[in-house]
Amino acid sequence: MSYSFAKVSELLKNSTTSSLLRYVVFSTLSSTTRCACPATPTSTASTADAAPARFAFVNCWRNIDRDAPVLADPLCCCTWPSVNLKEDAWPYLMMYPDRVGENLALCNEGADSHAWYHYSKMTCDEALYFKVYDSSEAEGVPRFVFHSAFKDPRTPKDAPPRQSIELRTIAIWDD
């Protein structure tokens, strides 16, 4: 599978609703072990002003090691229904030279109710797409997905370090 931004955008557009106008890849990230959701209504206000209607940030996470699957520090995602945003999450600021961003962190206090799925042994031919923010406030529409790398105790001691990339995209609908 190609790593091109155009290919990622095409795959995303083909896997969503017909009213989707476009997907645009706008940045890349290195994954960390901080559990977070990198967008909030406050941090997306400028996007909301520019978007014609509904928009969402969708990330594409990929192993970029062509020789080995991910064994160390795999990605995990927390299901939307298992998180109580008012009780389990808190905002924190990301300071940049030209702007201030806001992310959400997931607190440990509600951890017993959180449902996590991990994606170990992903190869470079696989990609995981997940929504990290959706401007829709419609009932039943998941708005955030908390995600992180994690230390899996079953990781072999000689496992190669994970090599991955996370592409951030914005999806814009016309409805």
C-alpha positions in Angstrom: 0.0 0.0 0.0 1.3 3.4 -0.9 2.1 5.9 1.9 1.0 8.9 -0.3 -1.3 11.5 1.1 -3.5 11.2 -2.0 -3.9 7.4 -1.5 -4.9 7.9 2.2 -7.5 10.5 1.2 -8.9 8.3 -1.6 -9.3 5.3 0.8 -11.0 7.5 3.4 -13.4 9.0 0.9 -14.3 5.6 -0.5 -15.1 4.2 2.9 -17.6 7.0 4.0 -20.9 8.5 3.1 -21.7 9.9 -0.3 -22.3 13.4 1.0 -18.6 13.7 1.9 -17.0 16.5 -0.1 -13.4 15.8 0.5 -10.6 14.5 2.7 -7.4 16.4 3.1 -4.3 15.1 4.8 -2.9 18.0 6.7 -0.2 16.7 9.1 1.7 13.7 10.4 2.5 12.7 13.9 4.7 10.3 15.8 2.7 8.2 18.1 3.3 8.4 21.9 2.2 6.6 25.0 0.1 9.6 26.2 -3.6 8.7 26.0 -5.3 11.6 24.4 -7.7 12.9 21.9 -6.1 15.6 19.8 -9.1 17.8 19.2 -11.8 19.6 21.1 -14.6 22.0 20.2 -12.4 24.8 21.4 -9.4 23.8 19.4 -11.5 23.3 16.2 -13.3 26.6 16.3 -11.3 28.0 13.4 -12.0 24.9 11.3 -15.7 25.2 12.1 -15.7 28.8 10.8 -14.1 27.7 7.5 -16.0 24.5 6.9 -19.3 24.7 5.0 -21.0 22.2 7.3 -20.0 19.1 9.2 -16.4 18.2 9.5 -14.3 15.6 11.3 -10.7 14.9 12.0 -9.8 11.3 11.1 -6.4 9.8 11.7 -4.7 7.1 9.7 -2.3 5.0 11.8 0.3 2.8 10.0 3.2 0.6 10.7 6.0 1.8 8.3 8.4 -1.0 9.0 8.4 -3.1 5.8 10.3 -5.9 7.5 8.4 -6.5 10.8 4.9 -6.3 12.3 4.3 -4.0 15.3 5.3 -6.0 18.4 6.4 -3.2 20.7 4.1 -0.4 21.9 1.0 -1.2 19.7 -1.8 1.2 19.2 -4.9 1.0 21.3 -8.2 2.8 21.1 -10.9 3.4 23.7 -14.5 2.9 22.6 -16.6 6.1 22.6 -19.5 4.7 24.7 -17.2 3.6 27.5 -16.0 7.2 28.2 -18.0 9.7 30.2 -16.4 12.9 28.9 -17.6 15.0 31.9 -16.1 12.7 34.4 -13.2 10.9 32.6 -11.6 13.6 30.5 -10.0 17.0 31.0 -8.6 19.5 28.5 -5.0 20.5 28.4 -3.3 23.2 26.3 -0.6 22.6 23.6 1.5 25.7 23.2 3.0 26.4 19.8 4.9 29.5 18.6 1.9 30.6 16.4 -1.1 29.3 18.2 -2.5 27.5 21.2 -4.1 24.1 20.8 -6.4 22.1 23.1 -6.4 18.4 23.5 -8.3 16.0 25.8 -6.6 13.7 28.2 -8.3 10.6 29.7 -8.2 10.3 33.5 -7.4 7.1 35.2 -10.3 7.4 37.7 -12.8 6.0 35.2 -10.5 3.3 33.8 -12.6 0.4 35.0 -15.4 1.4 32.7 -13.2 2.0 29.6 -13.2 -0.6 26.9 -10.0 -0.8 24.9 -9.0 -2.5 21.7 -5.4 -2.9 20.7 -3.9 -3.5 17.3 -0.7 -5.5 17.7 1.1 -7.3 14.9 0.0 -4.8 12.3 2.0 -5.0 9.1 2.9 -2.2 6.7 0.1 -3.3 4.4 -2.5 -2.4 7.1 -3.9 0.9 8.3 -6.3 1.8 11.0 -8.6 4.8 10.5 -10.2 6.4 13.5 -12.1 9.6 14.1 -10.6 11.9 16.8 -13.1 14.6 16.5 -16.5 15.1 14.8 -18.4 18.4 14.8 -21.7 16.6 14.6 -23.7 16.8 17.8 -26.3 14.3 16.5 -27.4 11.7 19.0 -25.4 8.5 18.7 -22.6 10.0 16.6 -19.2 9.2 18.2 -17.3 12.5 18.6 -14.0 11.5 20.0 -11.7 8.4 20.1 -9.0 8.4 22.8 -6.0 6.5 21.6 -2.4 5.7 22.7 0.5 3.4 22.3 0.8 1.1 25.2 3.4 -1.2 26.9 2.2 -4.7 26.3 3.7 -7.0 28.9 3.6 -9.9 26.3 6.1 -8.0 24.0 9.1 -10.2 23.3 12.3 -8.7 24.9 14.0 -8.7 21.5 11.1 -7.0 19.6 12.2 -4.2 17.3 11.1 -0.7 18.2 7.8 0.3 16.7 8.1 2.4 13.5 4.8 4.1 12.8 3.2 7.2 11.4 -0.1 8.9 12.1 -1.6 10.9 9.3 -4.1 13.6 10.3 -6.9 14.3 7.9 -10.0 16.5 7.8 -13.2 15.3 6.3 -15.7 17.8 5.1 -19.3 17.0 4.3 -21.8 19.1 2.3 -24.8 18.3 4.6 
